[in-house]
Amino acid sequence: MKTLKTYLIVLLGAIVLSSCSTDKTMIAKGVNLNKYEYASLTQTRNSVGTVTDIEIEPGIYDAIEATRLKMIGSQRINDLSSEQKEKLVLAKYSATSSNEESILSVSFEDYMTGKTVASCRSSNSAGWTRQRDVDRAIRKLAKRIEKVWGK
């Protein structure tokens, strides 16, 4: 009986934790993601109650760098040839965090057209510490980014 009670408590905890997040990935219709070879990370916006760049930017950079895309610093974009610029996506991120929820998103925009070709969103609201929620949201976002861009 004690084992069953422990099992039910663990199961309930797992259900609560899995229901405390919303993740989503969108890919624009008709876009060939295989043409892209380069990415450059830029920040778009932060909302009220934001996390700081120092908390999330390294995690997002590492997540993109772990894919097949080659990271290009924003200062080096002008060094790329026209052909290379056609294979470049700008990764723009935003982050919001409160005591209730941390939400991270990255949109990937074609450098030449400005069209969003893919976007990934992850959130976590397990209710532990804000930093722990942010860290977990970054790990989940990294998995989504890897699924979109491969290795």
VEXLO-210860 format. One line per field, with one value per residue (C-alpha): residue in one letter; x, y, z. Coordinates in steps of 0.05 Angstrom, whole numbers. Layout:
N
resn <- c(a; ...)
east <- c(X; ...)
north <- c(Y; ...)
up <- c(Z; ...)
***
This chain:
151
resn <- c(m; k; t; l; k; t; y; l; i; v; l; l; g; a; i; v; l; s; s; c; s; t; d; k; t; m; i; a; k; g; v; n; l; n; k; y; e; y; a; s; l; t; q; t; r; n; s; v; g; t; v; t; d; i; e; i; e; p; g; i; y; d; a; i; e; a; t; r; l; k; m; i; g; s; q; r; i; n; d; l; s; s; e; q; k; e; k; l; v; l; a; k; y; s; a; t; s; s; n; e; e; s; i; l; s; v; s; f; e; d; y; m; t; g; k; t; v; a; s; c; r; s; s; n; s; a; g; w; t; r; q; r; d; v; d; r; a; i; r; k; l; a; k; r; i; e; k; v; w; g; k)
east <- c(0; 57; 89; 24; 16; 88; 76; 13; 48; 105; 56; 15; 79; 100; 31; 34; 104; 88; 25; 64; 95; 74; 122; 111; 149; 125; 157; 133; 98; 141; 207; 268; 306; 362; 386; 408; 479; 491; 458; 468; 438; 403; 355; 286; 249; 237; 172; 157; 185; 240; 300; 366; 406; 462; 414; 390; 433; 490; 440; 406; 473; 497; 432; 439; 513; 498; 459; 487; 484; 549; 544; 564; 575; 532; 595; 617; 554; 581; 642; 597; 588; 520; 513; 528; 479; 425; 439; 436; 381; 376; 357; 317; 298; 252; 243; 194; 198; 157; 147; 92; 123; 184; 173; 228; 221; 267; 245; 290; 285; 313; 367; 352; 276; 261; 210; 204; 220; 215; 201; 208; 175; 184; 159; 163; 120; 137; 135; 204; 253; 250; 321; 305; 245; 288; 342; 290; 257; 325; 339; 271; 280; 348; 315; 264; 318; 357; 296; 286; 358; 389; 462)
north <- c(0; 48; 34; 49; 114; 134; 115; 158; 218; 213; 204; 264; 306; 286; 305; 373; 388; 368; 410; 471; 487; 505; 494; 507; 506; 538; 532; 578; 544; 531; 548; 504; 507; 466; 527; 563; 554; 614; 647; 711; 723; 789; 809; 833; 853; 840; 851; 875; 828; 805; 762; 795; 780; 752; 697; 673; 696; 647; 589; 610; 621; 552; 520; 550; 535; 461; 457; 452; 529; 567; 626; 694; 754; 814; 854; 802; 800; 852; 807; 754; 749; 761; 685; 674; 727; 690; 631; 672; 674; 725; 692; 743; 724; 750; 730; 744; 718; 726; 687; 649; 633; 640; 646; 645; 649; 653; 673; 658; 710; 706; 760; 781; 784; 794; 737; 694; 624; 588; 603; 564; 578; 547; 563; 534; 549; 494; 546; 533; 590; 638; 620; 546; 558; 600; 545; 492; 534; 545; 469; 456; 512; 483; 416; 451; 490; 426; 393; 451; 460; 391; 378)
up <- c(0; 17; -51; -87; -49; -67; -139; -143; -112; -162; -220; -198; -192; -263; -290; -256; -282; -353; -353; -330; -397; -467; -524; -598; -663; -727; -796; -852; -911; -972; -938; -952; -886; -917; -956; -893; -869; -824; -765; -727; -658; -643; -588; -608; -546; -473; -437; -367; -314; -361; -349; -365; -427; -384; -361; -429; -487; -475; -472; -536; -571; -550; -573; -643; -646; -630; -696; -767; -773; -768; -721; -749; -704; -724; -737; -789; -831; -879; -891; -921; -997; -1028; -1037; -963; -941; -979; -933; -869; -817; -762; -696; -656; -585; -532; -460; -405; -335; -273; -209; -245; -313; -357; -432; -484; -559; -619; -689; -748; -803; -873; -876; -947; -943; -869; -873; -811; -834; -767; -694; -630; -563; -495; -427; -357; -296; -247; -192; -163; -168; -227; -246; -247; -291; -339; -342; -356; -410; -443; -444; -475; -526; -545; -562; -606; -642; -655; -684; -733; -754; -743; -728)
***
